[in-house]
Amino acid sequence: MASGGRRRYRAARTWLRVGADHRVVVRVHRLGPGLAHDYNAMISTEDRETLLPGDTRRIVTLTMADESAVGDLGPGERFELWVRRKIGHGVVSRRVLP
């Protein structure tokens, strides 16, 4: 892990069921089909409510320590969320500066 602190991103996403604060893997397919980068992250909601199956347009914050995510997760970038299997997907709306 590179120094420099954690990176935070705001995103709108669609979800299966996970608690309001949860560890996930963020998968980005920016390099093309079959080529993906995975990043460990904490996901949290503003209202601290559990994300339910079918939730759409929920705004969440992804917090990750891997600085290489900066190059892969810019505004408009699509991503998948994984916890042992794919549990949701979303689009980055903006990077939150520390």
Secondary structure, DSSP 8 states (H G I E B T S, - for coil): --SS--EEEEEEEEESSB-SEEEEEEEE-TT-TT--EEEEEEEEESS---B-TT--SEEEEEEE--TTHHHH--TT-EEEEESSSEEEEEEEEEEE--
